[in-house]
C-alpha cells in the first residue's frame, strides 16, 4: 500500500550518495518556490525509518529552500527489500 505524506527532511535517510546537477536543482528550487512540489519523492518505510533512493534533486532543492518537510510517496517494506536496495 502506498500513502502520500509530508515527512520532515531530517527523518529521511539517504544511504546511497548521488551526484546532483546544480542547474537542475536551481530550476527545481524556482519551480517549488512558485508552485510547490508537483511530484512527491518515493521513500521506503522500513521498521519506522524512511529511506530515500530517488528524488535527489527535489530533496536537495527542498534543503536549499530551507523547507522542513517534503511530500513523499511512502511504501512500507520489510528489511529484505531495503537490503536489496543497498546491495
PDB file with SEQRES, HELIX, SHEET and CRYST1 records, atoms N, CA, C and O in Angstrom:
SEQRES   1 A   87  UNK UNK UNK UNK UNK UNK UNK UNK UNK UNK UNK UNK UNK          
SEQRES   2 A   87  UNK UNK UNK UNK UNK UNK UNK UNK UNK UNK UNK UNK UNK          
SEQRES   3 A   87  UNK UNK UNK UNK UNK UNK UNK UNK UNK UNK UNK UNK UNK          
SEQRES   4 A   87  UNK UNK UNK UNK UNK UNK UNK UNK UNK UNK UNK UNK UNK          
SEQRES   5 A   87  UNK UNK UNK UNK UNK UNK UNK UNK UNK UNK UNK UNK UNK          
SEQRES   6 A   87  UNK UNK UNK UNK UNK UNK UNK UNK UNK UNK UNK UNK UNK          
SEQRES   7 A   87  UNK UNK UNK UNK UNK UNK UNK UNK UNK                          
HELIX    1 AA1 UNK A    9  UNK A   11  5                                   3    
HELIX    2 AA2 UNK A   22  UNK A   35  1                                  14    
HELIX    3 AA3 UNK A   56  UNK A   64  1                                   9    
HELIX    4 AA4 UNK A   79  UNK A   86  1                                   8    
SHEET    1 AA1 5 UNK A   2  UNK A   8  0                                        
SHEET    2 AA1 5 UNK A  69  UNK A  76 -1                                        
SHEET    3 AA1 5 UNK A  41  UNK A  46  1                                        
SHEET    4 AA1 5 UNK A  49  UNK A  52 -1                                        
SHEET    5 AA1 5 UNK A  12  UNK A  13  1                                        
CRYST1    1.000    1.000    1.000  90.00  90.00  90.00 P 1           1          
ATOM      1  N   UNK A   1       0.840  -1.182   0.000  1.00  0.00           N  
ATOM      2  CA  UNK A   1       0.000   0.000   0.000  1.00  0.00           C  
ATOM      3  C   UNK A   1       0.888   1.249   0.000  1.00  0.00           C  
ATOM      4  O   UNK A   1       1.906   1.298   0.691  1.00  0.00           O  
ATOM      5  N   UNK A   2       0.498   2.237  -0.769  1.00  0.00           N  
ATOM      6  CA  UNK A   2       1.268   3.471  -0.897  1.00  0.00           C  
ATOM      7  C   UNK A   2       0.441   4.623  -0.316  1.00  0.00           C  
ATOM      8  O   UNK A   2      -0.757   4.736  -0.577  1.00  0.00           O  
ATOM      9  N   UNK A   3       1.096   5.467   0.467  1.00  0.00           N  
ATOM     10  CA  UNK A   3       0.435   6.640   1.053  1.00  0.00           C  
ATOM     11  C   UNK A   3       1.252   7.879   0.709  1.00  0.00           C  
ATOM     12  O   UNK A   3       2.469   7.797   0.541  1.00  0.00           O  
ATOM     13  N   UNK A   4       0.586   9.023   0.605  1.00  0.00           N  
ATOM     14  CA  UNK A   4       1.265  10.303   0.389  1.00  0.00           C  
ATOM     15  C   UNK A   4       1.313  11.012   1.740  1.00  0.00           C  
ATOM     16  O   UNK A   4       0.279  11.222   2.374  1.00  0.00           O  
ATOM     17  N   UNK A   5       2.529  11.385   2.182  1.00  0.00           N  
ATOM     18  CA  UNK A   5       2.709  12.045   3.473  1.00  0.00           C  
ATOM     19  C   UNK A   5       3.723  13.171   3.347  1.00  0.00           C  
ATOM     20  O   UNK A   5       4.613  13.132   2.497  1.00  0.00           O  
ATOM     21  N   UNK A   6       3.577  14.177   4.207  1.00  0.00           N  
ATOM     22  CA  UNK A   6       4.610  15.206   4.384  1.00  0.00           C  
ATOM     23  C   UNK A   6       5.545  14.677   5.459  1.00  0.00           C  
ATOM     24  O   UNK A   6       5.122  14.448   6.592  1.00  0.00           O  
ATOM     25  N   UNK A   7       6.803  14.483   5.115  1.00  0.00           N  
ATOM     26  CA  UNK A   7       7.770  13.923   6.057  1.00  0.00           C  
ATOM     27  C   UNK A   7       8.893  14.940   6.280  1.00  0.00           C  
ATOM     28  O   UNK A   7       9.374  15.554   5.328  1.00  0.00           O  
ATOM     29  N   UNK A   8       9.312  15.117   7.542  1.00  0.00           N  
ATOM     30  CA  UNK A   8      10.453  16.003   7.795  1.00  0.00           C  
ATOM     31  C   UNK A   8      11.704  15.520   7.056  1.00  0.00           C  
ATOM     32  O   UNK A   8      12.022  14.331   7.073  1.00  0.00           O  
ATOM     33  N   UNK A   9      12.400  16.442   6.417  1.00  0.00           N  
ATOM     34  CA  UNK A   9      13.624  16.080   5.692  1.00  0.00           C  
ATOM     35  C   UNK A   9      14.608  15.359   6.607  1.00  0.00           C  
ATOM     36  O   UNK A   9      15.295  14.432   6.179  1.00  0.00           O  
ATOM     37  N   UNK A  10      14.673  15.784   7.861  1.00  0.00           N  
ATOM     38  CA  UNK A  10      15.631  15.209   8.804  1.00  0.00           C  
ATOM     39  C   UNK A  10      15.348  13.736   9.107  1.00  0.00           C  
ATOM     40  O   UNK A  10      16.223  13.029   9.606  1.00  0.00           O  
ATOM     41  N   UNK A  11      14.138  13.273   8.809  1.00  0.00           N  
ATOM     42  CA  UNK A  11      13.790  11.873   9.085  1.00  0.00           C  
ATOM     43  C   UNK A  11      14.038  10.951   7.892  1.00  0.00           C  
ATOM     44  O   UNK A  11      13.849   9.739   7.998  1.00  0.00           O  
ATOM     45  N   UNK A  12      14.456  11.512   6.768  1.00  0.00           N  
ATOM     46  CA  UNK A  12      14.678  10.698   5.568  1.00  0.00           C  
ATOM     47  C   UNK A  12      16.165  10.389   5.447  1.00  0.00           C  
ATOM     48  O   UNK A  12      16.993  11.288   5.303  1.00  0.00           O  
ATOM     49  N   UNK A  13      16.478   9.126   5.507  1.00  0.00           N  
ATOM     50  CA  UNK A  13      17.875   8.700   5.336  1.00  0.00           C  
ATOM     51  C   UNK A  13      18.136   8.496   3.851  1.00  0.00           C  
ATOM     52  O   UNK A  13      17.299   7.948   3.133  1.00  0.00           O  
ATOM     53  N   UNK A  14      19.286   8.934   3.406  1.00  0.00           N  
ATOM     54  CA  UNK A  14      19.666   8.780   2.002  1.00  0.00           C  
ATOM     55  C   UNK A  14      20.976   7.990   1.995  1.00  0.00           C  
ATOM     56  O   UNK A  14      22.055   8.582   1.960  1.00  0.00           O  
ATOM     57  N   UNK A  15      20.888   6.655   2.029  1.00  0.00           N  
ATOM     58  CA  UNK A  15      22.072   5.816   2.222  1.00  0.00           C  
ATOM     59  C   UNK A  15      23.020   5.728   1.031  1.00  0.00           C  
ATOM     60  O   UNK A  15      24.179   5.345   1.194  1.00  0.00           O  
ATOM     61  N   UNK A  16      22.553   6.073  -0.148  1.00  0.00           N  
ATOM     62  CA  UNK A  16      23.423   5.989  -1.323  1.00  0.00           C  
ATOM     63  C   UNK A  16      23.774   7.391  -1.801  1.00  0.00           C  
ATOM     64  O   UNK A  16      22.875   8.180  -2.094  1.00  0.00           O  
ATOM     65  N   UNK A  17      25.061   7.719  -1.887  1.00  0.00           N  
ATOM     66  CA  UNK A  17      25.435   9.058  -2.372  1.00  0.00           C  
ATOM     67  C   UNK A  17      25.035   9.239  -3.840  1.00  0.00           C  
ATOM     68  O   UNK A  17      25.209   8.336  -4.658  1.00  0.00           O  
ATOM     69  N   UNK A  18      24.506  10.401  -4.150  1.00  0.00           N  
ATOM     70  CA  UNK A  18      24.093  10.700  -5.528  1.00  0.00           C  
ATOM     71  C   UNK A  18      24.730  12.005  -5.962  1.00  0.00           C  
ATOM     72  O   UNK A  18      24.917  12.915  -5.155  1.00  0.00           O  
ATOM     73  N   UNK A  19      25.059  12.091  -7.230  1.00  0.00           N  
ATOM     74  CA  UNK A  19      25.533  13.351  -7.805  1.00  0.00           C  
ATOM     75  C   UNK A  19      24.310  14.103  -8.302  1.00  0.00           C  
ATOM     76  O   UNK A  19      23.440  13.529  -8.958  1.00  0.00           O  
ATOM     77  N   UNK A  20      24.248  15.387  -7.987  1.00  0.00           N  
ATOM     78  CA  UNK A  20      23.138  16.189  -8.493  1.00  0.00           C  
ATOM     79  C   UNK A  20      23.668  17.233  -9.464  1.00  0.00           C  
ATOM     80  O   UNK A  20      24.812  17.678  -9.365  1.00  0.00           O  
ATOM     81  N   UNK A  21      22.824  17.606 -10.390  1.00  0.00           N  
ATOM     82  CA  UNK A  21      23.132  18.642 -11.373  1.00  0.00           C  
ATOM     83  C   UNK A  21      22.715  19.985 -10.768  1.00  0.00           C  
ATOM     84  O   UNK A  21      21.523  20.228 -10.578  1.00  0.00           O  
ATOM     85  N   UNK A  22      23.676  20.857 -10.463  1.00  0.00           N  
ATOM     86  CA  UNK A  22      23.346  22.139  -9.816  1.00  0.00           C  
ATOM     87  C   UNK A  22      22.311  22.959 -10.580  1.00  0.00           C  
ATOM     88  O   UNK A  22      21.478  23.626  -9.967  1.00  0.00           O  
ATOM     89  N   UNK A  23      22.354  22.917 -11.907  1.00  0.00           N  
ATOM     90  CA  UNK A  23      21.391  23.683 -12.703  1.00  0.00           C  
ATOM     91  C   UNK A  23      19.982  23.124 -12.535  1.00  0.00           C  
ATOM     92  O   UNK A  23      19.019  23.885 -12.438  1.00  0.00           O  
ATOM     93  N   UNK A  24      19.859  21.809 -12.501  1.00  0.00           N  
ATOM     94  CA  UNK A  24      18.549  21.181 -12.315  1.00  0.00           C  
ATOM     95  C   UNK A  24      18.000  21.507 -10.923  1.00  0.00           C  
ATOM     96  O   UNK A  24      16.808  21.773 -10.770  1.00  0.00           O  
ATOM     97  N   UNK A  25      18.867  21.484  -9.913  1.00  0.00           N  
ATOM     98  CA  UNK A  25      18.436  21.827  -8.552  1.00  0.00           C  
ATOM     99  C   UNK A  25      17.949  23.270  -8.519  1.00  0.00           C  
ATOM    100  O   UNK A  25      16.920  23.562  -7.909  1.00  0.00           O  
ATOM    101  N   UNK A  26      18.680  24.175  -9.168  1.00  0.00           N  
ATOM    102  CA  UNK A  26      18.289  25.593  -9.207  1.00  0.00           C  
ATOM    103  C   UNK A  26      16.920  25.766  -9.860  1.00  0.00           C  
ATOM    104  O   UNK A  26      16.076  26.506  -9.354  1.00  0.00           O  
ATOM    105  N   UNK A  27      16.698  25.078 -10.993  1.00  0.00           N  
ATOM    106  CA  UNK A  27      15.397  25.167 -11.672  1.00  0.00           C  
ATOM    107  C   UNK A  27      14.278  24.628 -10.789  1.00  0.00           C  
ATOM    108  O   UNK A  27      13.192  25.205 -10.728  1.00  0.00           O  
ATOM    109  N   UNK A  28      14.550  23.517 -10.106  1.00  0.00           N  
ATOM    110  CA  UNK A  28      13.539  22.955  -9.212  1.00  0.00           C  
ATOM    111  C   UNK A  28      13.249  23.892  -8.049  1.00  0.00           C  
ATOM    112  O   UNK A  28      12.100  24.021  -7.626  1.00  0.00           O  
ATOM    113  N   UNK A  29      14.281  24.546  -7.529  1.00  0.00           N  
ATOM    114  CA  UNK A  29      14.074  25.494  -6.437  1.00  0.00           C  
ATOM    115  C   UNK A  29      13.123  26.610  -6.865  1.00  0.00           C  
ATOM    116  O   UNK A  29      12.225  26.992  -6.115  1.00  0.00           O  
ATOM    117  N   UNK A  30      13.329  27.126  -8.072  1.00  0.00           N  
ATOM    118  CA  UNK A  30      12.458  28.191  -8.578  1.00  0.00           C  
ATOM    119  C   UNK A  30      11.027  27.683  -8.731  1.00  0.00           C  
ATOM    120  O   UNK A  30      10.079  28.365  -8.342  1.00  0.00           O  
ATOM    121  N   UNK A  31      10.871  26.487  -9.299  1.00  0.00           N  
ATOM    122  CA  UNK A  31       9.546  25.905  -9.512  1.00  0.00           C  
ATOM    123  C   UNK A  31       8.842  25.624  -8.183  1.00  0.00           C  
ATOM    124  O   UNK A  31       7.667  25.951  -8.018  1.00  0.00           O  
ATOM    125  N   UNK A  32       9.562  25.018  -7.240  1.00  0.00           N  
ATOM    126  CA  UNK A  32       8.977  24.674  -5.942  1.00  0.00           C  
ATOM    127  C   UNK A  32       8.602  25.938  -5.176  1.00  0.00           C  
ATOM    128  O   UNK A  32       7.563  25.977  -4.518  1.00  0.00           O  
ATOM    129  N   UNK A  33       9.435  26.968  -5.254  1.00  0.00           N  
ATOM    130  CA  UNK A  33       9.137  28.230  -4.560  1.00  0.00           C  
ATOM    131  C   UNK A  33       7.847  28.860  -5.099  1.00  0.00           C  
ATOM    132  O   UNK A  33       7.082  29.453  -4.339  1.00  0.00           O  
ATOM    133  N   UNK A  34       7.608  28.733  -6.412  1.00  0.00           N  
ATOM    134  CA  UNK A  34       6.420  29.332  -7.027  1.00  0.00           C  
ATOM    135  C   UNK A  34       5.182  28.464  -6.876  1.00  0.00           C  
ATOM    136  O   UNK A  34       4.114  28.953  -6.508  1.00  0.00           O  
ATOM    137  N   UNK A  35       5.330  27.149  -7.166  1.00  0.00           N  
ATOM    138  CA  UNK A  35       4.164  26.271  -7.299  1.00  0.00           C  
ATOM    139  C   UNK A  35       4.077  25.161  -6.259  1.00  0.00           C  
ATOM    140  O   UNK A  35       3.053  24.485  -6.166  1.00  0.00           O  
ATOM    141  N   UNK A  36       5.121  24.964  -5.483  1.00  0.00           N  
ATOM    142  CA  UNK A  36       5.157  23.812  -4.589  1.00  0.00           C  
ATOM    143  C   UNK A  36       5.655  22.596  -5.346  1.00  0.00           C  
ATOM    144  O   UNK A  36       5.898  22.660  -6.551  1.00  0.00           O  
ATOM    145  N   UNK A  37       5.802  21.509  -4.647  1.00  0.00           N  
ATOM    146  CA  UNK A  37       6.298  20.272  -5.250  1.00  0.00           C  
ATOM    147  C   UNK A  37       5.169  19.583  -5.991  1.00  0.00           C  
ATOM    148  O   UNK A  37       4.138  19.270  -5.397  1.00  0.00           O  
ATOM    149  N   UNK A  38       5.351  19.343  -7.276  1.00  0.00           N  
ATOM    150  CA  UNK A  38       4.317  18.699  -8.090  1.00  0.00           C  
ATOM    151  C   UNK A  38       4.318  17.183  -7.941  1.00  0.00           C  
ATOM    152  O   UNK A  38       3.260  16.560  -7.854  1.00  0.00           O  
ATOM    153  N   UNK A  39       5.501  16.599  -7.912  1.00  0.00           N  
ATOM    154  CA  UNK A  39       5.626  15.137  -7.882  1.00  0.00           C  
ATOM    155  C   UNK A  39       6.336  14.716  -6.596  1.00  0.00           C  
ATOM    156  O   UNK A  39       7.499  15.066  -6.395  1.00  0.00           O  
ATOM    157  N   UNK A  40       5.647  13.961  -5.712  1.00  0.00           N  
ATOM    158  CA  UNK A  40       6.284  13.523  -4.472  1.00  0.00           C  
ATOM    159  C   UNK A  40       7.509  12.645  -4.757  1.00  0.00           C  
ATOM    160  O   UNK A  40       7.603  12.012  -5.808  1.00  0.00           O  
ATOM    161  N   UNK A  41       8.440  12.622  -3.801  1.00  0.00           N  
ATOM    162  CA  UNK A  41       9.558  11.694  -3.928  1.00  0.00           C  
ATOM    163  C   UNK A  41       9.106  10.341  -3.373  1.00  0.00           C  
ATOM    164  O   UNK A  41       8.159  10.271  -2.589  1.00  0.00           O  
ATOM    165  N   UNK A  42       9.773   9.291  -3.774  1.00  0.00           N  
ATOM    166  CA  UNK A  42       9.455   7.948  -3.302  1.00  0.00           C  
ATOM    167  C   UNK A  42      10.369   7.592  -2.145  1.00  0.00           C  
ATOM    168  O   UNK A  42      11.586   7.755  -2.233  1.00  0.00           O  
ATOM    169  N   UNK A  43       9.779   7.103  -1.053  1.00  0.00           N  
ATOM    170  CA  UNK A  43      10.569   6.623   0.077  1.00  0.00           C  
ATOM    171  C   UNK A  43      10.047   5.259   0.511  1.00  0.00           C  
ATOM    172  O   UNK A  43       8.870   4.937   0.353  1.00  0.00           O  
ATOM    173  N   UNK A  44      10.962   4.473   1.061  1.00  0.00           N  
ATOM    174  CA  UNK A  44      10.598   3.207   1.688  1.00  0.00           C  
ATOM    175  C   UNK A  44      10.484   3.440   3.184  1.00  0.00           C  
ATOM    176  O   UNK A  44      11.325   4.121   3.771  1.00  0.00           O  
ATOM    177  N   UNK A  45       9.464   2.889   3.801  1.00  0.00           N  
ATOM    178  CA  UNK A  45       9.360   2.906   5.257  1.00  0.00           C  
ATOM    179  C   UNK A  45       9.673   1.496   5.739  1.00  0.00           C  
ATOM    180  O   UNK A  45       8.929   0.553   5.469  1.00  0.00           O  
ATOM    181  N   UNK A  46      10.780   1.370   6.453  1.00  0.00           N  
ATOM    182  CA  UNK A  46      11.229   0.076   6.962  1.00  0.00           C  
ATOM    183  C   UNK A  46      11.425   0.212   8.461  1.00  0.00           C  
ATOM    184  O   UNK A  46      12.265   0.984   8.923  1.00  0.00           O  
ATOM    185  N   UNK A  47      10.644  -0.544   9.213  1.00  0.00           N  
ATOM    186  CA  UNK A  47      10.734  -0.541  10.674  1.00  0.00           C  
ATOM    187  C   UNK A  47      10.679   0.875  11.250  1.00  0.00           C  
ATOM    188  O   UNK A  47      11.428   1.216  12.166  1.00  0.00           O  
ATOM    189  N   UNK A  48       9.776   1.695  10.696  1.00  0.00           N  
ATOM    190  CA  UNK A  48       9.575   3.050  11.208  1.00  0.00           C  
ATOM    191  C   UNK A  48      10.572   4.091  10.725  1.00  0.00           C  
ATOM    192  O   UNK A  48      10.468   5.261  11.095  1.00  0.00           O  
ATOM    193  N   UNK A  49      11.539   3.685   9.902  1.00  0.00           N  
ATOM    194  CA  UNK A  49      12.529   4.610   9.351  1.00  0.00           C  
ATOM    195  C   UNK A  49      12.229   4.831   7.870  1.00  0.00           C  
ATOM    196  O   UNK A  49      11.758   3.928   7.178  1.00  0.00           O  
ATOM    197  N   UNK A  50      12.509   6.047   7.394  1.00  0.00           N  
ATOM    198  CA  UNK A  50      12.271   6.384   5.987  1.00  0.00           C  
ATOM    199  C   UNK A  50      13.597   6.412   5.233  1.00  0.00           C  
ATOM    200  O   UNK A  50      14.585   6.980   5.700  1.00  0.00           O  
ATOM    201  N   UNK A  51      13.596   5.785   4.053  1.00  0.00           N  
ATOM    202  CA  UNK A  51      14.799   5.718   3.217  1.00  0.00           C  
ATOM    203  C   UNK A  51      14.462   6.227   1.825  1.00  0.00           C  
ATOM    204  O   UNK A  51      13.511   5.762   1.196  1.00  0.00           O  
ATOM    205  N   UNK A  52      15.247   7.183   1.352  1.00  0.00           N  
ATOM    206  CA  UNK A  52      15.052   7.737   0.021  1.00  0.00           C  
ATOM    207  C   UNK A  52      16.165   7.300  -0.912  1.00  0.00           C  
ATOM    208  O   UNK A  52      17.347   7.414  -0.587  1.00  0.00           O  
ATOM    209  N   UNK A  53      15.772   6.795  -2.084  1.00  0.00           N  
ATOM    210  CA  UNK A  53      16.750   6.355  -3.082  1.00  0.00           C  
ATOM    211  C   UNK A  53      16.608   7.115  -4.401  1.00  0.00           C  
ATOM    212  O   UNK A  53      17.478   7.026  -5.267  1.00  0.00           O  
ATOM    213  N   UNK A  54      15.521   7.855  -4.551  1.00  0.00           N  
ATOM    214  CA  UNK A  54      15.306   8.645  -5.765  1.00  0.00           C  
ATOM    215  C   UNK A  54      14.874  10.044  -5.332  1.00  0.00           C  
ATOM    216  O   UNK A  54      14.749  10.321  -4.139  1.00  0.00           O  
ATOM    217  N   UNK A  55      14.649  10.918  -6.305  1.00  0.00           N  
ATOM    218  CA  UNK A  55      14.200  12.274  -5.979  1.00  0.00           C  
ATOM    219  C   UNK A  55      15.291  13.139  -5.384  1.00  0.00           C  
ATOM    220  O   UNK A  55      15.011  14.091  -4.656  1.00  0.00           O  
ATOM    221  N   UNK A  56      16.547  12.806  -5.697  1.00  0.00           N  
ATOM    222  CA  UNK A  56      17.657  13.527  -5.064  1.00  0.00           C  
ATOM    223  C   UNK A  56      17.662  15.017  -5.404  1.00  0.00           C  
ATOM    224  O   UNK A  56      18.016  15.835  -4.556  1.00  0.00           O  
ATOM    225  N   UNK A  57      17.277  15.383  -6.627  1.00  0.00           N  
ATOM    226  CA  UNK A  57      17.250  16.805  -6.992  1.00  0.00           C  
ATOM    227  C   UNK A  57      16.130  17.542  -6.240  1.00  0.00           C  
ATOM    228  O   UNK A  57      16.328  18.660  -5.764  1.00  0.00           O  
ATOM    229  N   UNK A  58      14.968  16.914  -6.138  1.00  0.00           N  
ATOM    230  CA  UNK A  58      13.849  17.530  -5.411  1.00  0.00           C  
ATOM    231  C   UNK A  58      14.174  17.641  -3.924  1.00  0.00           C  
ATOM    232  O   UNK A  58      13.862  18.646  -3.285  1.00  0.00           O  
ATOM    233  N   UNK A  59      14.801  16.605  -3.382  1.00  0.00           N  
ATOM    234  CA  UNK A  59      15.202  16.605  -1.968  1.00  0.00           C  
ATOM    235  C   UNK A  59      16.197  17.741  -1.705  1.00  0.00           C  
ATOM    236  O   UNK A  59      16.034  18.505  -0.754  1.00  0.00           O  
ATOM    237  N   UNK A  60      17.225  17.848  -2.548  1.00  0.00           N  
ATOM    238  CA  UNK A  60      18.228  18.901  -2.363  1.00  0.00           C  
ATOM    239  C   UNK A  60      17.618  20.293  -2.530  1.00  0.00           C  
ATOM    240  O   UNK A  60      17.982  21.218  -1.804  1.00  0.00           O  
ATOM    241  N   UNK A  61      16.693  20.449  -3.481  1.00  0.00           N  
ATOM    242  CA  UNK A  61      16.028  21.744  -3.665  1.00  0.00           C  
ATOM    243  C   UNK A  61      15.269  22.134  -2.395  1.00  0.00           C  
ATOM    244  O   UNK A  61      15.303  23.293  -1.982  1.00  0.00           O  
ATOM    245  N   UNK A  62      14.590  21.177  -1.782  1.00  0.00           N  
ATOM    246  CA  UNK A  62      13.881  21.461  -0.534  1.00  0.00           C  
ATOM    247  C   UNK A  62      14.857  21.859   0.568  1.00  0.00           C  
ATOM    248  O   UNK A  62      14.591  22.788   1.330  1.00  0.00           O  
ATOM    249  N   UNK A  63      15.984  21.161   0.652  1.00  0.00           N  
ATOM    250  CA  UNK A  63      17.000  21.510   1.649  1.00  0.00           C  
ATOM    251  C   UNK A  63      17.473  22.947   1.456  1.00  0.00           C  
ATOM    252  O   UNK A  63      17.515  23.728   2.406  1.00  0.00           O  
ATOM    253  N   UNK A  64      17.823  23.286   0.232  1.00  0.00           N  
ATOM    254  CA  UNK A  64      18.358  24.626  -0.047  1.00  0.00           C  
ATOM    255  C   UNK A  64      17.332  25.719   0.175  1.00  0.00           C  
ATOM    256  O   UNK A  64      17.686  26.848   0.519  1.00  0.00           O  
ATOM    257  N   UNK A  65      16.054  25.390  -0.021  1.00  0.00           N  
ATOM    258  CA  UNK A  65      14.986  26.368   0.215  1.00  0.00           C  
ATOM    259  C   UNK A  65      14.663  26.501   1.707  1.00  0.00           C  
ATOM    260  O   UNK A  65      13.877  27.362   2.100  1.00  0.00           O  
ATOM    261  N   UNK A  66      15.268  25.652   2.526  1.00  0.00           N  
ATOM    262  CA  UNK A  66      15.021  25.716   3.961  1.00  0.00           C  
ATOM    263  C   UNK A  66      13.691  25.122   4.382  1.00  0.00           C  
ATOM    264  O   UNK A  66      13.173  25.442   5.452  1.00  0.00           O  
ATOM    265  N   UNK A  67      13.138  24.255   3.542  1.00  0.00           N  
ATOM    266  CA  UNK A  67      11.849  23.624   3.864  1.00  0.00           C  
ATOM    267  C   UNK A  67      12.068  22.537   4.916  1.00  0.00           C  
ATOM    268  O   UNK A  67      13.074  21.828   4.888  1.00  0.00           O  
ATOM    269  N   UNK A  68      11.135  22.417   5.827  1.00  0.00           N  
ATOM    270  CA  UNK A  68      11.253  21.431   6.900  1.00  0.00           C  
ATOM    271  C   UNK A  68      10.766  20.050   6.467  1.00  0.00           C  
ATOM    272  O   UNK A  68      11.258  19.032   6.953  1.00  0.00           O  
ATOM    273  N   UNK A  69       9.790  20.021   5.545  1.00  0.00           N  
ATOM    274  CA  UNK A  69       9.193  18.752   5.130  1.00  0.00           C  
ATOM    275  C   UNK A  69       9.180  18.649   3.612  1.00  0.00           C  
ATOM    276  O   UNK A  69       9.395  19.630   2.899  1.00  0.00           O  
ATOM    277  N   UNK A  70       8.920  17.428   3.135  1.00  0.00           N  
ATOM    278  CA  UNK A  70       8.782  17.179   1.703  1.00  0.00           C  
ATOM    279  C   UNK A  70       7.669  16.155   1.500  1.00  0.00           C  
ATOM    280  O   UNK A  70       7.508  15.226   2.291  1.00  0.00           O  
ATOM    281  N   UNK A  71       6.916  16.341   0.437  1.00  0.00           N  
ATOM    282  CA  UNK A  71       5.831  15.417   0.119  1.00  0.00           C  
ATOM    283  C   UNK A  71       6.434  14.123  -0.419  1.00  0.00           C  
ATOM    284  O   UNK A  71       7.246  14.135  -1.345  1.00  0.00           O  
ATOM    285  N   UNK A  72       6.016  12.994   0.189  1.00  0.00           N  
ATOM    286  CA  UNK A  72       6.584  11.696  -0.164  1.00  0.00           C  
ATOM    287  C   UNK A  72       5.497  10.686  -0.499  1.00  0.00           C  
ATOM    288  O   UNK A  72       4.411  10.697   0.080  1.00  0.00           O  
ATOM    289  N   UNK A  73       5.814   9.824  -1.436  1.00  0.00           N  
ATOM    290  CA  UNK A  73       5.011   8.649  -1.724  1.00  0.00           C  
ATOM    291  C   UNK A  73       5.674   7.530  -0.917  1.00  0.00           C  
ATOM    292  O   UNK A  73       6.770   7.080  -1.250  1.00  0.00           O  
ATOM    293  N   UNK A  74       5.003   7.089   0.141  1.00  0.00           N  
ATOM    294  CA  UNK A  74       5.599   6.155   1.099  1.00  0.00           C  
ATOM    295  C   UNK A  74       5.112   4.733   0.826  1.00  0.00           C  
ATOM    296  O   UNK A  74       3.914   4.463   0.734  1.00  0.00           O  
ATOM    297  N   UNK A  75       6.084   3.846   0.701  1.00  0.00           N  
ATOM    298  CA  UNK A  75       5.774   2.424   0.524  1.00  0.00           C  
ATOM    299  C   UNK A  75       6.421   1.669   1.671  1.00  0.00           C  
ATOM    300  O   UNK A  75       7.636   1.729   1.856  1.00  0.00           O  
ATOM    301  N   UNK A  76       5.607   0.958   2.440  1.00  0.00           N  
ATOM    302  CA  UNK A  76       6.143   0.133   3.530  1.00  0.00           C  
ATOM    303  C   UNK A  76       6.796  -1.103   2.940  1.00  0.00           C  
ATOM    304  O   UNK A  76       6.307  -1.692   1.977  1.00  0.00           O  
ATOM    305  N   UNK A  77       7.914  -1.479   3.543  1.00  0.00           N  
ATOM    306  CA  UNK A  77       8.649  -2.627   3.035  1.00  0.00           C  
ATOM    307  C   UNK A  77       9.365  -3.335   4.178  1.00  0.00           C  
ATOM    308  O   UNK A  77       9.718  -2.708   5.177  1.00  0.00           O  
ATOM    309  N   UNK A  78       9.579  -4.638   4.031  1.00  0.00           N  
ATOM    310  CA  UNK A  78      10.355  -5.364   5.038  1.00  0.00           C  
ATOM    311  C   UNK A  78      11.846  -5.082   4.866  1.00  0.00           C  
ATOM    312  O   UNK A  78      12.276  -4.546   3.845  1.00  0.00           O  
ATOM    313  N   UNK A  79      12.613  -5.447   5.863  1.00  0.00           N  
ATOM    314  CA  UNK A  79      14.049  -5.219   5.869  1.00  0.00           C  
ATOM    315  C   UNK A  79      14.727  -5.814   4.633  1.00  0.00           C  
ATOM    316  O   UNK A  79      15.683  -5.235   4.116  1.00  0.00           O  
ATOM    317  N   UNK A  80      14.250  -6.945   4.164  1.00  0.00           N  
ATOM    318  CA  UNK A  80      14.848  -7.595   2.990  1.00  0.00           C  
ATOM    319  C   UNK A  80      14.822  -6.717   1.743  1.00  0.00           C  
ATOM    320  O   UNK A  80      15.760  -6.740   0.947  1.00  0.00           O  
ATOM    321  N   UNK A  81      13.760  -5.950   1.573  1.00  0.00           N  
ATOM    322  CA  UNK A  81      13.657  -5.041   0.420  1.00  0.00           C  
ATOM    323  C   UNK A  81      14.710  -3.951   0.533  1.00  0.00           C  
ATOM    324  O   UNK A  81      15.380  -3.621  -0.445  1.00  0.00           O  
ATOM    325  N   UNK A  82      14.854  -3.392   1.732  1.00  0.00           N  
ATOM    326  CA  UNK A  82      15.885  -2.368   1.946  1.00  0.00           C  
ATOM    327  C   UNK A  82      17.263  -2.931   1.648  1.00  0.00           C  
ATOM    328  O   UNK A  82      18.074  -2.276   0.994  1.00  0.00           O  
ATOM    329  N   UNK A  83      17.531  -4.124   2.117  1.00  0.00           N  
ATOM    330  CA  UNK A  83      18.846  -4.740   1.886  1.00  0.00           C  
ATOM    331  C   UNK A  83      19.117  -4.925   0.401  1.00  0.00           C  
ATOM    332  O   UNK A  83      20.258  -4.775  -0.037  1.00  0.00           O  
ATOM    333  N   UNK A  84      18.094  -5.248  -0.383  1.00  0.00           N  
ATOM    334  CA  UNK A  84      18.289  -5.380  -1.848  1.00  0.00           C  
ATOM    335  C   UNK A  84      18.621  -4.040  -2.484  1.00  0.00           C  
ATOM    336  O   UNK A  84      19.411  -3.977  -3.426  1.00  0.00           O  
ATOM    337  N   UNK A  85      18.014  -2.954  -1.969  1.00  0.00           N  
ATOM    338  CA  UNK A  85      18.340  -1.620  -2.499  1.00  0.00           C  
ATOM    339  C   UNK A  85      19.771  -1.221  -2.205  1.00  0.00           C  
ATOM    340  O   UNK A  85      20.391  -0.478  -2.966  1.00  0.00           O  
ATOM    341  N   UNK A  86      20.289  -1.720  -1.096  1.00  0.00           N  
ATOM    342  CA  UNK A  86      21.638  -1.352  -0.668  1.00  0.00           C  
ATOM    343  C   UNK A  86      22.714  -2.257  -1.267  1.00  0.00           C  
ATOM    344  O   UNK A  86      23.903  -1.946  -1.195  1.00  0.00           O  
ATOM    345  N   UNK A  87      22.299  -3.365  -1.852  1.00  0.00           N  
ATOM    346  CA  UNK A  87      23.281  -4.344  -2.385  1.00  0.00           C  
ATOM    347  C   UNK A  87      23.996  -3.831  -3.618  1.00  0.00           C  
ATOM    348  O   UNK A  87      24.842  -4.529  -4.176  1.00  0.00           O  
TER     349      UNK A  87                                                      
END                                                                             
